[in-house]
Amino acid sequence: MIENKAIATRESYGNALVEIAKEHDDLVVLDADLAEATKTVIFKKAYPERHVDCGIAEANMAGIAAGMSTCGYVPFMSSFAMFAAGRAFEQVRNTIGYPHLNVKIGATHAGISVGEDGATHQCCEDIALMREIPGMVVINPCDDVEARAAVKAAYEYVGPVYLRFGRLAVPVLNDESTYKFEIGKGVKLKDGKDISIIATGLCVSEAVKAVDMLAADGIDAEIINIHTIKPIDEDIIVETAQKTGRVFTVEEHSIIGGLGSAVAEVLAEKCPTKLTRIGVRDTFGESGPAKELLHKYELDAEGIYKQIKAAL
């Protein structure tokens, strides 16, 4: 972990778009009247002629993005996860997914760490919704380095991609000089022999801290970062499960349909292993400071540690 450095992945999204656009004039950005929040305003300032504000009309934005993709552009449609995945689901499914168009969805403000905006805006269902769409790639990066690399990989991939970003600043775990991002490939952050922790997004850095707490109790945990929920890295999941025989998944998303479900499907079919899913447990969030909410819902390091200890 790079000390004293924390960046929200939504910031990473805006910065990555500008960097890619310097070399690729087919990249365009659409937003639904939330450019300041999604950080596509960074792109708008650099390339105003390539930024389209579609207003508070996410379904229409999906249709516009679909149309632009058929004209040789690579559109990144941007909004809060609740609106990009939720409100526009039918258009994303039928207008982008069904014809397998080259549209990228930049969904910010995912999970309960949205904070004071409350349950209506804290989308903990988006991974489940998006991974159900045939052919949709689903990526949930853990830090600034990974998020910027993911945006670049999404641009280079031909087909629909859902990118999940957060509002809260998160620690930078990866060293940009050595980090390599590949769609569909998990990353082992630490070897261990007793248990396996498979985490995604914001929860990766919290899980890393929890691993240190477990080590103090003599528990040697292996930790895997799964940045691509779909297609998921089955090999790394099976390998770690065979090694430790005990798996935990950690996500800032409902345990229904997200990373936990995806890992459970892999294990059930290829390597039956005892699994505990840590995440949002079939409930809505609430209004409050992001860090306090993560603590209440036991998705910070202390909560992850407590849940693992209780399960063991």
C-alpha positions, -999 to 999 in steps of 0.1 A, spaced: 0 0 0 13 35 -9 11 54 24 -8 86 29 -24 85 -5 -61 81 -10 -81 88 -42 -117 82 -51 -120 59 -81 -145 84 -96 -116 109 -98 -96 81 -115 -123 77 -140 -123 114 -150 -85 115 -152 -83 83 -173 -108 96 -198 -86 126 -205 -55 106 -208 -70 82 -233 -87 110 -253 -53 125 -260 -45 96 -283 -79 85 -294 -103 111 -310 -131 85 -312 -137 86 -274 -167 106 -264 -183 110 -230 -220 113 -221 -233 124 -187 -267 128 -172 -264 162 -155 -239 148 -129 -206 157 -145 -193 174 -113 -201 143 -92 -191 116 -117 -159 137 -125 -165 136 -162 -163 174 -157 -125 168 -159 -130 155 -194 -155 182 -203 -130 209 -194 -103 193 -216 -126 183 -245 -159 202 -244 -168 193 -280 -166 156 -271 -187 158 -239 -225 155 -242 -248 164 -213 -280 144 -218 -298 158 -189 -316 138 -162 -326 112 -188 -304 81 -183 -325 58 -205 -323 83 -233 -285 86 -227 -282 48 -232 -299 51 -265 -277 80 -276 -246 61 -266 -258 30 -285 -264 52 -316 -230 69 -314 -213 35 -311 -227 25 -345 -211 56 -360 -176 47 -351 -174 64 -317 -165 48 -284 -190 63 -259 -186 63 -221 -220 69 -207 -217 82 -171 -240 85 -141 -245 72 -106 -247 34 -104 -283 36 -92 -293 54 -124 -269 39 -149 -276 3 -139 -310 7 -123 -331 34 -140 -316 26 -175 -316 -12 -171 -340 -19 -200 -322 3 -224 -288 -10 -214 -301 -46 -218 -320 -42 -251 -302 -13 -268 -266 -20 -258 -264 -56 -245 -286 -74 -270 -268 -60 -301 -235 -62 -282 -226 -27 -290 -192 -10 -281 -206 11 -252 -189 16 -219 -209 25 -187 -190 45 -161 -211 41 -130 -200 61 -100 -213 65 -64 -218 27 -60 -225 10 -26 -233 24 8 -202 46 9 -223 71 -11 -231 82 24 -255 110 32 -274 106 -1 -291 76 16 -307 44 6 -322 56 -27 -288 64 -41 -267 37 -25 -269 10 -52 -259 -24 -39 -276 -43 -66 -258 -31 -98 -232 -59 -101 -261 -84 -100 -280 -65 -126 -252 -60 -150 -236 -95 -148 -270 -110 -158 -268 -92 -192 -253 -116 -218 -219 -104 -230 -215 -76 -205 -181 -73 -189 -183 -61 -152 -153 -44 -136 -150 -31 -100 -115 -16 -94 -100 -13 -59 -79 19 -62 -67 47 -84 -41 27 -103 -64 -1 -110 -93 21 -119 -73 41 -145 -60 8 -160 -95 -6 -161 -108 24 -181 -80 20 -206 -87 -18 -209 -125 -10 -213 -117 14 -241 -96 -13 -259 -121 -40 -254 -147 -42 -282 -181 -47 -266 -202 -35 -236 -184 -29 -203 -198 -18 -169 -173 0 -148 -181 5 -111 -166 35 -92 -169 49 -57 -174 83 -41 -152 78 -11 -114 82 -14 -97 48 -9 -60 40 -3 -37 33 -33 -26 -3 -30 -9 -8 -64 24 4 -77 17 20 -111 52 11 -123 47 -26 -119 9 -31 -119 -6 -50 -149 -44 -50 -155 -60 -78 -175 -98 -82 -179 -109 -115 -163 -77 -120 -143 -76 -118 -105 -46 -106 -85 -31 -124 -56 -21 -97 -30 -7 -121 -4 0 -158 0 -16 -176 29 -23 -211 41 -52 -210 65 -81 -191 48 -87 -173 15 -102 -138 14 -115 -128 -21 -124 -91 -22 -134 -65 -48 -136 -27 -50 -134 -6 -20 -134 -36 3 -100 -48 -10 -80 -22 11 -102 -29 41 -96 -67 37 -58 -60 35 -60 -43 69 -82 -72 83 -55 -97 71 -30 -79 94 -55 -82 123 -60 -119 116 -22 -124 115 -20 -111 150 -43 -140 160 -21 -165 142 -44 -168 112 -25 -168 79 -49 -155 53 -44 -155 15 -60 -124 -2 -72 -122 -38 -84 -91 -55 -111 -98 -81 -115 -66 -101 -134 -83 -129 -166 -99 -117 -175 -110 -152 -158 -128 -168 -145 -141 -134 -111 -157 -129 -122 -193 -121 -86 -206 -120 -74 -183 -92 -106 -190 -72 -102 -228 -75 -65 -226 -68 -69 -207 -36 -98 -228 -24 -79 -260 -30 -49 -245 -10 -68 -233 21 -101 -251 21 -119 -221 35 -131 -191 15 -145 -157 24 -158 -131 -1 -159 -94 8 -178 -68 -12 -196 -34 -9 -226 -49 -26 -255 -72 -17 -243 -107 -10 -271 -118 -34 -259 -117 -70 -226 -100 -66 -190 -113 -60 -201 -138 -33 -227 -153 -56 -202 -154 -85 -176 -172 -64 -202 -196 -50 -211 -206 -85 -175 -214 -94 -169 -233 -62 -201 -253 -64 -193 -265 -99 -155 -269 -98 -143 -271 -62 -169 -275 -34 -156 -255 -5 -170 -239 27 -178 -203 18 -189 -172 39 -201 -142 20 -194 -108 36 -213 -79 22 -247 -61 25 -271 -86 38 -305 -82 21 -311 -47 34 -311 -12 22 -286 14 34 -293 46 52 -281 82 53 -249 89 72 -212 95 69 -196 70 46 -170 56 70 -196 53 98 -219 34 74 -191 10 65 -184 4 102 -221 -2 110 -225 -26 81 -193 -43 91 -175 -37 58 -145 -19 73 -114 -38 84 -128 -43 120 -161 -56 107 -145 -80 82 -121 -92 109 -150 -98 134 -171 -116 108 -142 -139 98 -134 -147 134 -171 -154 142 -173 -178 112 -142 -196 122 
